[in-house]
Amino acid sequence: MSAIAGATARPDTSPAIQTEQPLLEVRNLKMHFTVAEGLLSRRKASKIKAVDDVSFTIARGETLGLVGESGCGKTTTGRCILHLEKPTSGEIIFEGQNLTNLDRKALNEKRERMQVIFQDPYSSLNPRMKVGDIIGEPMKVHGIHPDRNKRDQRVAELLSVCGLNPKFMDRYPHEMSGGQRQRVGIARALSLNPDFIVCDEAVSALDVSIQAQVINLLENLREQFNLSYLFIAHDLSVVRHLCHRVAVMYLGRMVELADSDELFSNPLHPYTQALLEAVPIPDPEIERRRAHRIMKGEVPSPINPPSGCVFHPRCPLAVDSCRQEVPQLRELKPGHWVACPRV
Amino acid sequence: MTDTRVLLEVENLHTQFDTSAGMVRAVDGISYTVNEGETVGIVGESGCGKSVGAMSILRLIPDPPGRIASGSVRFDGKDLLTMNDAEIREVRGGQISMVFQEPMTSLNPVLSIGLQLCETMEIHLKLGPEEAKARAIELLDLVGISEPARRLQQYPHHLSGGMRQRVMIALALSCKPKLIIADEPTTALDVTIQAQILELMKDLSNRLRVALIIITHNLGVVARYADRVYVMYAGRIVESGSASDIYHRPVHPYTLGLLRSVPRLDRPRGERLIPIDGHPPDLTREIHGCAYRPRCSFAVERCAHEAPRIEEVAPGHASACFEKARLERLLKEAS
């Protein structure tokens, strides 16, 4: 596609050894929400630390997986990067520029380069707009191709890049299946030639056979346009398949970060280990041989999180000191970071 | 499974819905059996009829627009489809109970946990209030809920999703059923909670010798828990067999397609998935021949005008495909 300038396919090098400046850097990101307790009285307001001191980088052409269970802060992290949420503190450095202190105009320019694909292909597309207008709207907003014909041409191009017939331009979302709608969402995200896309559970709502089509599409687009993805998902099998590196979050904190193959073959944090053991593999022979140790308990309330290491009440390795000290990330192997003093 | 007494036998079941777009054959002639105490997995994608098929067993299909057009469902020697309303109510929640996907909506939000548990037992088991309460506490303890006596006074919104699903299981077990139908029981739950709930169900089903039908789209869940598997596509069963037949020796192109398109935790990054082209058929239109034909790489001329019937390829392993022999041979050669 000619319209995406400077997009050269490059070999799939491991991002861990890339020395150039990362495309995106998140430093000490904190997002604390205030919630009033009680329905009628505004008694004490408590703080939810949705994201608490999270840092990572994403290289050009890299897919970073962000995994964890509901309420771990993975979606909020994505929203903060896109500045859909103003972070409490921390820095988001995109192409060398700190987004947190840009003015509105400069921020909007940067925003062109970062896009998002949402989970639900039903609620993320306006049911009253035609597909062509949905995909063309970002261009209209950002003043690219103000001429309608030019814009439609580009929309047609985007549709075919995403594996849809350009004729779909004149359809409404309800005339399409879930998989087709998700392709429309992807085409919209691509419309401004972004460098970086937040995929927030982008394939979670799709059926297996359709999911595989969309996974392959995302992978092809990344290679073709040298895109970077922040791939937020709870399905670890999909993450293993797509991501170069993976960060695991628990109750707002990052507990482990490593190269994908390293993380899945050698998980170090007890939470990551439990998470991986809980995922069934579609092979009855392997399942018969696997130990099914089941982690007890549930994720505690973020309003009143445990002291010290937030994972200690469920942790098989916990000792007294875990109740007091918040563990810091340590690099145990090159590129493999773990926030647990006991491993 | 040493005991192979058949508990449930569904034969040639057809369930249809009248919609504004025309008649939908949601379940189009399925037959299957469940033996006492065994775990059967029914897999398929959205709209393949797996849930409607299971709901039809208990005649829980809203009529109109739905209707069980033909077929028979024999449970423990009795035909459920010809029973009168009072008789089927005895079976529902009594000998057969259900666990649904949404633990948020399947419990009544304005009734306490205790009331919901006790009511069922007072009706089905004819227990007195005190007895029912004692058994409710016992059941909550059995499904791993702490402080069971206190929970009886609580309401569903006091509990987390995982806890509510545990209550649903307690409810399902309360009247000592012989069969539990679990329809996507863990789809709405986080992965570690999903593992807890499934492990609990499997363990209880073994200990109490309750047969279990797990309806899911998750191939991993079926591989971990099911003894036998039925694969559904467009309202029909396309393949059935033991779990290892289905996963290691599939003889239907759709099963093979599903297995190749699902990403696996034990496979390295970048391994290409082989998706199934196209999408499932629109069931409001009449399907000529095999419903899978437009997406199938094994399709031959005959598939266009004749629907394949399900036939055994080996004892206990059946496929509804004209080209099953060729598929089997090719897979054997490849391995």
Chai-1 contact restraints between the chains, C-beta under 6 A:
chainA,res_idxA,chainB,res_idxB,connection_type,confidence,min_distance_angstrom,max_distance_angstrom,comment,restraint_id
A,E69,B,D190,contact,1.0,0.0,6.0,A-B,restraint_1
A,S70,B,D190,contact,1.0,0.0,6.0,A-B,restraint_2
A,S177,B,H279,contact,1.0,0.0,6.0,A-B,restraint_3
A,D207,B,E45,contact,1.0,0.0,6.0,A-B,restraint_4
A,D207,B,S46,contact,1.0,0.0,6.0,A-B,restraint_5
A,V208,B,L258,contact,1.0,0.0,6.0,A-B,restraint_6
A,V208,B,S261,contact,1.0,0.0,6.0,A-B,restraint_7
A,V208,B,V262,contact,1.0,0.0,6.0,A-B,restraint_8
A,S209,B,S261,contact,1.0,0.0,6.0,A-B,restraint_9
A,S209,B,I276,contact,1.0,0.0,6.0,A-B,restraint_10
A,A212,B,S261,contact,1.0,0.0,6.0,A-B,restraint_11
A,A212,B,L273,contact,1.0,0.0,6.0,A-B,restraint_12
A,A212,B,P275,contact,1.0,0.0,6.0,A-B,restraint_13
A,Q213,B,P275,contact,1.0,0.0,6.0,A-B,restraint_14
A,I215,B,L273,contact,1.0,0.0,6.0,A-B,restraint_15
A,N216,B,L273,contact,1.0,0.0,6.0,A-B,restraint_16
A,L236,B,L265,contact,1.0,0.0,6.0,A-B,restraint_17
A,S237,B,P263,contact,1.0,0.0,6.0,A-B,restraint_18
A,S237,B,R264,contact,1.0,0.0,6.0,A-B,restraint_19
A,S237,B,L265,contact,1.0,0.0,6.0,A-B,restraint_20
A,V238,B,P263,contact,1.0,0.0,6.0,A-B,restraint_21
A,R240,B,L265,contact,1.0,0.0,6.0,A-B,restraint_22
A,H241,B,P263,contact,1.0,0.0,6.0,A-B,restraint_23
A,S260,B,R269,contact,1.0,0.0,6.0,A-B,restraint_24
A,D261,B,P268,contact,1.0,0.0,6.0,A-B,restraint_25
A,A278,B,V191,contact,1.0,0.0,6.0,A-B,restraint_26
A,A278,B,T192,contact,1.0,0.0,6.0,A-B,restraint_27
A,A278,B,A195,contact,1.0,0.0,6.0,A-B,restraint_28
A,V279,B,V191,contact,1.0,0.0,6.0,A-B,restraint_29
A,V279,B,L265,contact,1.0,0.0,6.0,A-B,restraint_30
A,P280,B,G220,contact,1.0,0.0,6.0,A-B,restraint_31
A,P280,B,V221,contact,1.0,0.0,6.0,A-B,restraint_32
A,P280,B,R224,contact,1.0,0.0,6.0,A-B,restraint_33
A,I281,B,G220,contact,1.0,0.0,6.0,A-B,restraint_34
A,I281,B,R264,contact,1.0,0.0,6.0,A-B,restraint_35
A,I281,B,L265,contact,1.0,0.0,6.0,A-B,restraint_36
A,I281,B,D266,contact,1.0,0.0,6.0,A-B,restraint_37
A,P282,B,L219,contact,1.0,0.0,6.0,A-B,restraint_38
A,P282,B,G220,contact,1.0,0.0,6.0,A-B,restraint_39
A,P282,B,A223,contact,1.0,0.0,6.0,A-B,restraint_40
A,P282,B,V262,contact,1.0,0.0,6.0,A-B,restraint_41
A,D283,B,A223,contact,1.0,0.0,6.0,A-B,restraint_42
A,D283,B,Y247,contact,1.0,0.0,6.0,A-B,restraint_43
A,P284,B,A223,contact,1.0,0.0,6.0,A-B,restraint_44
A,P284,B,A243,contact,1.0,0.0,6.0,A-B,restraint_45
A,P284,B,S244,contact,1.0,0.0,6.0,A-B,restraint_46
A,P284,B,Y247,contact,1.0,0.0,6.0,A-B,restraint_47
A,E287,B,A223,contact,1.0,0.0,6.0,A-B,restraint_48
A,E287,B,R224,contact,1.0,0.0,6.0,A-B,restraint_49
A,I294,B,A195,contact,1.0,0.0,6.0,A-B,restraint_50
A,I294,B,Q196,contact,1.0,0.0,6.0,A-B,restraint_51
A,I294,B,E199,contact,1.0,0.0,6.0,A-B,restraint_52
A,M295,B,T192,contact,1.0,0.0,6.0,A-B,restraint_53
A,E298,B,S160,contact,1.0,0.0,6.0,A-B,restraint_54
A,E298,B,G162,contact,1.0,0.0,6.0,A-B,restraint_55
